[in-house]
Amino acid sequence: MLSGFAALAERISHACGRFAGWLAVACVLLVFGLVLVRYGLGLGSIAAQEAVLWLHAGVFLLGLSWMLARDGHVRVDLYRSRWSRRTQAWVDLVGLLALVVPFCLFTVWISAEYVGESWRIGESSREPGGLPALYLLKSLIPLSFGLLAVQALASAVRAAATLRAGG
């Protein structure tokens, strides 16, 4: 049952990672287009510039759980490479359950009121000509950290399985 949960969480994380990849492509293309229009025609767009920021935020926020699923996050690999698989699994398990999951849950909790207020007032850009529905972007905060918490639990299940198997 737990391995089924881990597999589902990893599929969701990988889907978010693929989507974040497409957002990165869209961000690059939009920046390229903005530069061409700005320096070629002398025109600019506040909404397009904000869209670049939204895309950039989406890449990072939706890519969080994917990077954890791929084991691509930053850590001190100099030490880790010298440890046995069992020690690595113990460090992963403790780090995920004692640090990552509580941080994610705290972030979801602390951002809930912030996002809820944004939805309540129908928040949009403060800039004239900016993007509407800023609350949608802000909603990525609890969503992404919720997904990261789920992926951290899935990774903890994998680490526990490594420990059960004898590392």
Backbone as JSON, one array per atom type, in Angstrom:
{
  "sequence": "MLSGFAALAERISHACGRFAGWLAVACVLLVFGLVLVRYGLGLGSIAAQEAVLWLHAGVFLLGLSWMLARDGHVRVDLYRSRWSRRTQAWVDLVGLLALVVPFCLFTVWISAEYVGESWRIGESSREPGGLPALYLLKSLIPLSFGLLAVQALASAVRAAATLRAGG",
  "N": [[0.81, -1.19, 0.0], [1.9, 1.28, 0.85], [3.96, 1.52, -0.99], [2.49, 1.82, -3.3], [1.36, 4.33, -2.81], [3.71, 5.84, -2.85], [4.51, 5.48, -5.51], [2.38, 6.7, -6.9], [2.61, 9.34, -5.94], [5.11, 9.98, -7.0], [4.56, 9.84, -9.73], [2.83, 12.02, -9.98], [4.6, 14.06, -9.23], [6.46, 13.87, -11.31], [4.83, 14.57, -13.46], [4.29, 17.22, -12.78], [6.89, 18.17, -13.03], [7.36, 17.83, -15.79], [5.45, 19.63, -16.76], [6.48, 21.99, -15.64], [8.8, 22.13, -17.11], [7.79, 22.73, -19.65], [6.73, 25.21, -19.05], [9.12, 26.57, -18.64], [10.17, 26.6, -21.24], [8.2, 28.17, -22.48], [8.64, 30.53, -21.08], [11.25, 31.26, -21.89], [10.79, 31.64, -24.64], [8.93, 33.73, -24.53], [10.45, 35.78, -23.31], [12.39, 36.1, -25.3], [10.73, 37.02, -27.39], [9.82, 39.39, -26.18], [12.2, 40.87, -26.02], [12.83, 41.14, -28.75], [10.6, 42.67, -29.65], [10.83, 44.88, -27.99], [13.4, 46.03, -28.56], [13.39, 45.99, -31.29], [11.03, 47.18, -32.2], [10.52, 49.1, -30.36], [8.54, 48.83, -28.46], [6.67, 47.88, -25.52], [5.33, 45.74, -22.92], [3.56, 45.61, -20.02], [1.98, 43.53, -19.04], [3.03, 41.31, -20.43], [5.62, 41.29, -19.4], [5.05, 40.76, -16.72], [3.96, 38.25, -17.11], [6.23, 36.77, -17.71], [7.44, 36.74, -15.18], [5.48, 35.29, -13.79], [5.58, 32.83, -15.15], [8.21, 32.09, -14.57], [8.08, 31.84, -11.78], [6.27, 29.71, -11.7], [7.8, 27.67, -12.86], [9.78, 27.2, -10.89], [8.24, 26.71, -8.54], [6.53, 24.57, -9.26], [8.43, 22.77, -9.98], [9.65, 21.88, -7.69], [8.81, 19.47, -6.26], [9.35, 17.61, -8.22], [12.14, 17.76, -8.5], [12.91, 16.75, -6.01], [11.88, 14.16, -6.24], [13.52, 13.19, -8.26], [15.86, 13.13, -6.96], [17.47, 15.32, -7.16], [18.05, 17.53, -5.67], [19.88, 20.0, -3.74], [22.6, 19.05, -1.78], [25.12, 17.92, 0.54], [27.08, 16.25, -1.19], [29.68, 15.38, -1.09], [30.17, 14.22, 1.4], [28.09, 12.36, 1.47], [28.62, 10.56, -0.62], [30.5, 8.89, 0.44], [29.21, 7.39, 2.3], [27.48, 4.39, 3.32], [24.77, 2.69, 1.6], [22.77, 2.21, 3.44], [23.28, 4.07, 5.52], [22.92, 6.41, 4.05], [20.19, 6.13, 3.48], [19.12, 6.29, 6.07], [19.82, 8.96, 6.78], [18.41, 10.33, 4.79], [15.75, 9.57, 5.44], [15.4, 10.6, 8.08], [15.97, 13.33, 7.61], [13.97, 14.01, 5.73], [11.56, 13.49, 7.16], [11.89, 14.94, 9.54], [12.67, 17.5, 8.82], [11.99, 18.41, 6.08], [9.21, 17.72, 5.58], [7.86, 18.91, 7.9], [8.57, 21.65, 7.4], [7.35, 22.09, 4.92], [4.63, 21.69, 5.57], [4.3, 23.76, 7.41], [4.71, 25.94, 5.7], [2.53, 25.67, 3.94], [0.47, 26.06, 5.78], [1.04, 28.67, 6.77], [0.81, 30.17, 4.47], [-1.81, 29.95, 3.74], [-3.78, 31.81, 4.71], [-2.83, 34.14, 3.51], [-3.09, 33.54, 0.76], [-5.82, 32.99, 0.7], [-6.93, 35.5, 1.36], [-6.13, 36.92, -0.88], [-7.66, 35.65, -2.85], [-10.18, 36.31, -1.85], [-10.37, 39.1, -2.23], [-10.08, 39.2, -4.91], [-7.6, 39.69, -6.09], [-5.45, 41.47, -8.27], [-2.87, 42.54, -10.56], [-0.93, 45.33, -9.48], [0.0, 47.11, -11.23], [-0.79, 49.31, -13.9], [-2.3, 47.91, -16.7], [-1.35, 45.45, -16.1], [-1.36, 41.91, -15.25], [-4.46, 40.2, -14.59], [-6.04, 38.42, -11.86], [-4.11, 37.66, -9.85], [-4.24, 36.07, -7.64], [-4.31, 33.47, -8.55], [-1.65, 32.88, -9.19], [-0.51, 33.19, -6.64], [-1.71, 31.04, -5.41], [-0.18, 28.92, -6.12], [1.76, 28.68, -4.19], [0.9, 27.34, -1.64], [0.02, 25.02, -2.94], [2.31, 23.99, -4.28], [4.04, 23.49, -2.14], [2.53, 21.68, -0.73], [2.52, 19.57, -2.57], [5.26, 19.07, -2.53], [5.54, 18.17, 0.1], [4.06, 15.78, -0.03], [5.64, 14.39, -1.88], [7.97, 14.25, -0.39], [7.15, 12.54, 1.66], [6.72, 10.27, 0.1], [9.33, 9.79, -0.76], [10.44, 9.26, 1.7], [9.16, 6.86, 2.27], [10.38, 5.27, 0.33], [13.04, 5.38, 1.28], [12.72, 4.11, 3.74], [12.01, 1.58, 2.8], [14.43, 0.83, 1.64], [15.95, 0.58, 3.96], [14.58, -1.53, 5.22], [15.12, -3.53, 3.43], [17.69, -4.04, 3.94], [19.59, -2.31, 3.11]],
  "CA": [[0.0, 0.0, 0.0], [2.77, 2.46, 0.89], [4.7, 1.63, -2.25], [1.53, 2.37, -4.26], [1.31, 5.77, -2.52], [4.96, 6.44, -3.33], [4.5, 5.47, -6.98], [1.44, 7.73, -7.33], [3.21, 10.65, -5.64], [6.19, 10.23, -7.95], [3.94, 10.14, -11.03], [2.35, 13.41, -9.9], [5.79, 14.91, -9.24], [7.03, 13.87, -12.67], [3.92, 15.36, -14.3], [4.58, 18.62, -12.46], [8.2, 18.48, -13.61], [7.19, 18.01, -17.24], [4.74, 20.89, -16.95], [7.43, 23.06, -15.34], [9.69, 22.21, -18.27], [7.09, 23.47, -20.7], [6.68, 26.61, -18.61], [10.45, 27.15, -18.89], [10.24, 26.86, -22.69], [7.34, 29.33, -22.74], [9.31, 31.69, -20.49], [12.35, 31.63, -22.78], [10.21, 32.18, -25.88], [8.32, 35.03, -24.24], [11.54, 36.74, -23.11], [12.94, 36.35, -26.63], [9.77, 37.87, -28.08], [9.84, 40.71, -25.55], [13.44, 41.56, -26.43], [12.67, 41.53, -30.16], [9.63, 43.75, -29.76], [11.34, 46.06, -27.28], [14.52, 46.67, -29.27], [13.09, 46.07, -32.72], [9.91, 48.08, -32.48], [10.42, 50.1, -29.31], [7.3, 48.62, -27.72], [6.77, 47.05, -24.33], [4.05, 45.3, -22.36], [3.61, 45.27, -18.6], [1.37, 42.2, -18.88], [3.99, 40.3, -20.9], [6.72, 41.23, -18.43], [4.54, 40.03, -15.57], [3.8, 36.85, -17.5], [7.55, 36.16, -17.55], [7.6, 36.48, -13.75], [4.57, 34.21, -13.44], [6.14, 31.58, -15.7], [9.42, 31.79, -13.81], [7.62, 31.33, -10.49], [5.69, 28.39, -11.94], [8.9, 26.71, -13.09], [10.4, 26.85, -9.62], [7.31, 26.14, -7.57], [6.06, 23.26, -9.71], [9.58, 21.89, -10.13], [10.17, 21.46, -6.39], [8.57, 18.05, -5.96], [10.02, 16.83, -9.26], [13.57, 17.66, -8.17], [13.05, 15.82, -4.89], [11.64, 12.81, -6.77], [14.68, 12.81, -9.06], [17.02, 13.2, -6.08], [18.31, 16.35, -7.76], [18.16, 18.69, -4.79], [21.23, 20.31, -3.28], [23.03, 18.54, -0.48], [26.57, 17.8, 0.61], [27.38, 14.94, -1.77], [31.04, 15.01, -0.73], [30.05, 13.27, 2.51], [27.12, 11.32, 1.13], [29.21, 9.55, -1.5], [31.33, 7.99, 1.26], [28.36, 6.62, 3.19], [26.82, 3.19, 2.8], [23.37, 2.94, 1.22], [21.97, 2.2, 4.67], [23.46, 5.38, 6.17], [22.25, 7.39, 3.19], [18.75, 5.97, 3.67], [18.78, 6.84, 7.39], [19.91, 10.42, 6.72], [17.27, 10.77, 3.99], [14.51, 9.36, 6.2], [15.33, 11.58, 9.17], [15.9, 14.67, 7.02], [12.65, 14.22, 5.11], [10.48, 13.52, 8.15], [12.12, 15.93, 10.6], [12.91, 18.84, 8.29], [11.28, 18.79, 4.86], [7.75, 17.64, 5.75], [7.37, 20.0, 8.76], [8.72, 22.94, 6.72], [6.3, 22.18, 3.89], [3.33, 21.86, 6.23], [4.3, 25.12, 7.95], [4.56, 26.87, 4.58], [1.13, 25.57, 3.51], [-0.35, 26.67, 6.83], [1.29, 30.11, 6.87], [0.4, 30.83, 3.23], [-3.25, 29.76, 3.5], [-4.49, 33.07, 4.92], [-2.32, 35.05, 2.48], [-3.73, 33.17, -0.51], [-7.26, 33.15, 0.88], [-7.24, 36.92, 1.27], [-5.96, 37.3, -2.28], [-8.87, 35.16, -3.54], [-11.35, 37.05, -1.34], [-10.45, 40.43, -2.83], [-9.91, 39.1, -6.36], [-6.39, 40.47, -6.32], [-4.79, 41.5, -9.59], [-1.64, 43.33, -10.59], [-1.02, 46.74, -9.07], [0.46, 47.9, -12.36], [-1.76, 49.51, -14.99], [-2.0, 47.02, -17.83], [-0.79, 44.2, -15.59], [-2.2, 40.71, -15.34], [-5.5, 40.0, -13.57], [-6.06, 37.11, -11.17], [-2.85, 37.37, -9.15], [-4.53, 35.02, -6.68], [-3.96, 32.17, -9.14], [-0.21, 32.69, -8.99], [-0.28, 32.99, -5.2], [-2.2, 29.7, -5.05], [0.89, 27.95, -6.35], [2.59, 28.53, -2.99], [0.51, 26.16, -0.85], [-0.06, 23.85, -3.8], [3.63, 23.42, -4.54], [4.61, 22.94, -0.9], [1.76, 20.47, -0.46], [3.08, 18.53, -3.45], [6.59, 18.75, -2.03], [5.36, 17.34, 1.31], [3.65, 14.45, -0.48], [6.81, 13.75, -2.47], [8.9, 13.95, 0.71], [6.64, 11.32, 2.3], [6.99, 9.16, -0.83], [10.77, 9.53, -0.69], [10.67, 8.62, 3.0], [8.73, 5.46, 2.11], [11.46, 4.61, -0.42], [14.2, 5.24, 2.17], [12.38, 3.05, 4.71], [12.09, 0.3, 2.08], [15.85, 0.51, 1.52], [16.38, 0.11, 5.27], [13.98, -2.86, 5.44], [15.77, -4.51, 2.55], [19.05, -4.27, 4.42], [20.42, -1.23, 2.61]],
  "C": [[0.86, 1.26, 0.0], [3.56, 2.62, -0.39], [3.78, 2.15, -3.36], [1.38, 3.87, -4.09], [2.54, 6.45, -3.08], [4.98, 6.51, -4.85], [3.55, 6.55, -7.52], [2.02, 9.13, -7.1], [4.32, 10.98, -6.64], [5.65, 10.49, -9.36], [3.44, 11.59, -11.07], [3.53, 14.37, -9.96], [6.4, 14.99, -10.62], [6.14, 14.65, -13.63], [4.13, 16.85, -14.04], [5.91, 19.05, -13.06], [8.12, 18.68, -15.11], [6.48, 19.33, -17.54], [5.66, 22.08, -16.68], [8.43, 23.23, -16.48], [9.07, 22.98, -19.41], [6.93, 24.94, -20.34], [8.02, 27.3, -18.85], [10.62, 27.49, -20.37], [9.41, 28.1, -23.03], [7.99, 30.61, -22.22], [10.44, 32.18, -21.4], [11.81, 32.26, -24.06], [9.6, 33.56, -25.66], [9.39, 36.1, -24.03], [12.16, 37.1, -24.46], [12.04, 37.3, -27.41], [9.75, 39.29, -27.52], [11.06, 41.52, -25.97], [13.32, 42.02, -27.88], [11.74, 42.73, -30.31], [10.16, 45.04, -29.12], [12.41, 46.79, -28.09], [14.29, 46.79, -30.76], [12.04, 47.1, -33.05], [9.75, 49.19, -31.43], [9.15, 50.01, -28.49], [7.54, 47.74, -26.5], [5.38, 46.69, -23.83], [4.26, 44.91, -20.91], [3.07, 43.86, -18.39], [2.33, 41.1, -19.32], [5.16, 40.17, -19.95], [6.29, 40.5, -17.16], [4.35, 38.55, -15.88], [5.13, 36.11, -17.39], [7.78, 35.82, -16.08], [6.71, 35.33, -13.3], [5.11, 32.86, -13.92], [7.36, 31.14, -14.9], [9.05, 31.22, -12.44], [7.03, 29.93, -10.63], [6.74, 27.32, -12.14], [9.47, 26.26, -11.75], [9.43, 26.17, -8.67], [6.81, 24.76, -7.99], [7.2, 22.26, -9.9], [10.12, 21.36, -8.81], [10.02, 19.96, -6.15], [9.26, 17.15, -6.98], [11.5, 16.67, -8.95], [13.8, 16.72, -7.0], [12.85, 14.38, -5.37], [12.83, 12.3, -7.56], [15.96, 12.79, -8.24], [18.01, 14.25, -6.59], [18.48, 17.59, -6.91], [19.59, 18.86, -4.29], [21.46, 19.68, -1.92], [24.54, 18.37, -0.53], [26.95, 16.4, 0.13], [28.8, 14.47, -1.47], [31.02, 13.99, 0.41], [29.19, 12.08, 2.12], [27.75, 10.2, 0.29], [30.06, 8.54, -0.73], [30.5, 7.09, 2.16], [27.82, 5.37, 2.51], [25.39, 3.56, 2.41], [22.46, 3.0, 2.44], [22.07, 3.55, 5.39], [22.78, 6.47, 5.36], [20.73, 7.35, 3.4], [18.32, 6.53, 5.03], [18.79, 8.37, 7.38], [18.73, 10.98, 5.92], [15.97, 10.68, 4.79], [14.36, 10.41, 7.3], [15.19, 13.0, 8.62], [14.53, 14.98, 6.43], [11.56, 14.38, 6.16], [10.65, 14.61, 9.2], [12.27, 17.35, 10.07], [12.0, 19.21, 7.13], [9.77, 18.8, 5.07], [7.24, 18.73, 6.71], [7.48, 21.39, 8.11], [7.62, 23.13, 5.68], [4.94, 22.43, 4.52], [3.21, 23.26, 6.84], [4.06, 26.13, 6.84], [3.12, 26.85, 4.05], [0.25, 26.31, 4.51], [-0.2, 28.19, 6.83], [0.82, 30.85, 5.61], [-1.11, 30.77, 2.99], [-4.03, 31.07, 3.66], [-4.11, 34.09, 3.84], [-3.01, 34.8, 1.14], [-5.24, 33.36, -0.42], [-7.7, 34.6, 0.77], [-7.12, 37.41, -0.17], [-7.17, 36.86, -3.1], [-10.08, 36.0, -3.14], [-11.49, 38.41, -2.03], [-10.3, 40.4, -4.35], [-8.68, 39.86, -6.82], [-5.86, 40.33, -7.74], [-3.56, 42.38, -9.48], [-1.91, 44.76, -10.14], [-0.64, 47.67, -10.21], [-0.66, 48.11, -13.37], [-1.36, 48.65, -16.19], [-1.39, 45.71, -17.41], [-1.79, 43.06, -15.69], [-3.27, 40.67, -14.24], [-5.25, 38.68, -12.84], [-4.72, 36.73, -10.56], [-3.02, 36.25, -8.13], [-4.22, 33.63, -7.23], [-2.47, 31.87, -8.96], [0.1, 32.42, -7.52], [-0.72, 31.61, -4.74], [-1.16, 28.62, -5.28], [1.74, 27.72, -5.11], [2.13, 27.34, -2.15], [0.42, 24.88, -1.68], [1.32, 23.19, -3.96], [4.25, 22.84, -3.27], [3.81, 21.74, -0.42], [2.27, 19.31, -1.3], [4.47, 18.11, -2.98], [6.5, 17.88, -0.77], [4.96, 15.92, 0.93], [4.84, 13.7, -1.07], [7.84, 13.4, -1.4], [8.45, 12.69, 1.45], [6.89, 10.1, 1.41], [8.47, 8.79, -0.81], [11.14, 8.88, 0.64], [10.25, 7.15, 2.96], [9.81, 4.68, 1.37], [12.69, 4.39, 0.46], [13.94, 4.14, 3.2], [12.44, 1.67, 4.05], [13.55, -0.13, 1.9], [16.38, -0.02, 2.85], [15.84, -1.27, 5.58], [14.68, -3.93, 4.64], [17.22, -4.77, 2.96], [20.06, -3.3, 3.86], [21.42, -1.66, 1.63]]
}
